[in-house]
Each structure stands twice: as C-alpha cells, then as structure tokens.
Amino acid sequence: QVQLVESGGGLVQLGGSLTLSCAASGGAFTTWAMGWFRQVPGKEREFVAAISWNSRITGYVDSVKGRFTISRDNSKNTVYLRMNSLKPEDTAIYYCAADKGWRMDIRREKDEYDIWGQGTQVTVSS
C-alpha cells in the first residue's frame, strides 16, 4: 500500500524557518513528480511547490518564491520543503502529494495528484 507521511511541522515565529519532510513507502517514488499543497479552514487547497521525478524542474506559487525550496532525495524516497522567512499567512496544514503519471514536467492542479499524505500543521506567529 502506497503511503506518504509528512513531518516537520510546528509553531515558529515570524521570519523563522522550518523544513517539512514527506516519506513515501510502497510505490515507485523515483518515477513520481511530487508536490506540496496547503490548506486553511474554509479555503481551497492551494498549490505551493512541485518537483519533477529527476529534480530538473521545480515550480512555486508566487507567494513563496524566493522563500521556499522544494527538493527530493530519491535514495531515501523523501521530498522536502524548506521554508524560510515565514509569515503568518503561511499558516496552514501542509500536504505532500504524488503525481504517478509518467511525465517530464510538473503539475499545479491538485486533481492531477493521486496520493496524499495526512498533512502537517505549520503555524507562524507574529
């Protein structure tokens, strides 16, 4: 059974940093594009970042460009999201997701992703 498990969330002050991890098990992680999304209560789940299977392509929502970095280690079946200069508006539940379609690019639409983790809470205090 394919599973994604996020970790690394928590409470951080304005301007602080966190690194989220997402460990995959039970599937062909090295062939998947991976994405990070976030959601706050009452709002749609929002694309944050994505990375292609070979790390050659990455993409970010404009609001996190220059502050967040997505990366992956295929030897560890893990994808990361390094978040710097955090702001209160970054507060959300962060989800990682796997796009199992064999493709060379990345997708920003949540419906393109097949597998989801359970989420990890990130709270930025001011």
C-alpha positions in Angstrom: 0.0 0.0 0.0 1.4 3.3 -1.0 1.7 5.8 1.8 3.0 9.4 2.2 3.9 10.6 5.7 4.7 14.2 6.4 6.7 15.5 9.3 8.4 18.7 10.4 5.6 21.0 11.0 5.2 23.1 14.1 5.0 26.6 15.6 7.5 29.1 14.5 7.9 32.9 14.9 7.6 35.4 12.1 10.8 35.2 10.0 11.7 31.8 11.2 12.3 28.6 9.2 11.1 25.1 9.0 11.8 22.1 6.9 9.0 19.7 6.0 9.7 16.1 5.0 7.5 13.6 3.2 8.5 10.0 3.2 7.0 7.6 0.7 6.6 3.9 1.0 5.1 1.1 -1.1 5.5 2.6 -4.5 7.7 3.8 -7.3 8.7 7.1 -5.8 11.6 7.7 -8.1 9.2 7.9 -11.1 6.7 10.4 -9.5 6.6 14.1 -9.6 5.9 15.4 -6.1 4.0 18.4 -4.8 3.3 20.3 -1.7 0.0 21.9 -1.1 -1.5 23.8 1.8 -4.9 24.5 3.2 -6.6 26.7 5.8 -10.1 26.1 7.1 -12.7 27.4 4.7 -10.4 27.7 1.7 -9.4 25.6 -1.2 -6.3 23.5 -1.0 -3.6 25.6 -2.6 -0.5 24.6 -4.7 2.7 25.6 -3.0 5.6 23.8 -4.9 6.3 20.8 -7.1 9.4 18.9 -8.3 9.8 16.6 -11.2 10.9 13.0 -10.7 14.5 13.8 -11.6 14.6 17.2 -9.8 15.3 19.0 -13.0 12.1 21.0 -12.9 10.6 22.9 -9.9 7.7 25.3 -9.6 6.4 27.5 -6.9 3.3 29.7 -6.2 4.3 33.3 -6.5 3.8 34.0 -2.8 6.6 31.6 -1.7 9.1 32.2 -4.5 12.5 33.1 -3.0 11.5 31.8 0.4 10.6 28.2 -0.1 12.7 25.4 -1.7 11.5 22.0 -2.7 14.0 19.2 -3.1 14.0 15.4 -3.1 16.3 12.5 -2.3 15.3 9.5 -4.4 17.6 7.3 -2.4 15.5 8.0 0.6 12.1 8.2 -1.1 11.7 11.6 0.5 10.7 15.0 -0.6 11.4 18.2 1.4 10.1 21.7 1.6 12.5 24.2 3.1 10.6 27.2 4.3 12.4 30.4 5.2 11.3 33.9 6.1 8.0 32.5 7.3 5.0 34.8 7.5 1.7 34.5 9.4 -0.1 34.0 6.0 1.9 30.8 5.6 0.0 29.2 8.5 -1.8 26.2 7.1 -1.9 22.4 7.0 0.7 21.3 4.5 0.2 18.2 2.4 2.5 16.4 0.2 1.2 14.6 -2.8 2.4 12.2 -5.5 1.7 12.5 -9.2 2.0 9.0 -10.5 1.6 9.9 -14.2 4.8 9.3 -16.1 5.7 12.8 -17.2 8.7 15.1 -17.5 7.0 18.2 -16.2 5.2 19.2 -13.1 1.5 19.9 -12.4 0.0 22.6 -10.2 -3.6 21.4 -10.1 -4.5 19.2 -7.1 -6.7 17.0 -9.2 -3.5 15.8 -11.1 -2.2 14.2 -7.9 -3.0 10.6 -7.0 -1.8 10.1 -3.5 -1.9 12.4 -0.5 -0.3 12.4 2.9 -2.2 13.2 6.1 -0.9 16.7 6.4 1.3 18.5 9.0 0.3 21.8 10.7 2.5 24.8 10.3 1.7 27.9 12.4 3.6 31.1 12.1 3.1 33.6 15.0 3.6 37.3 14.8 
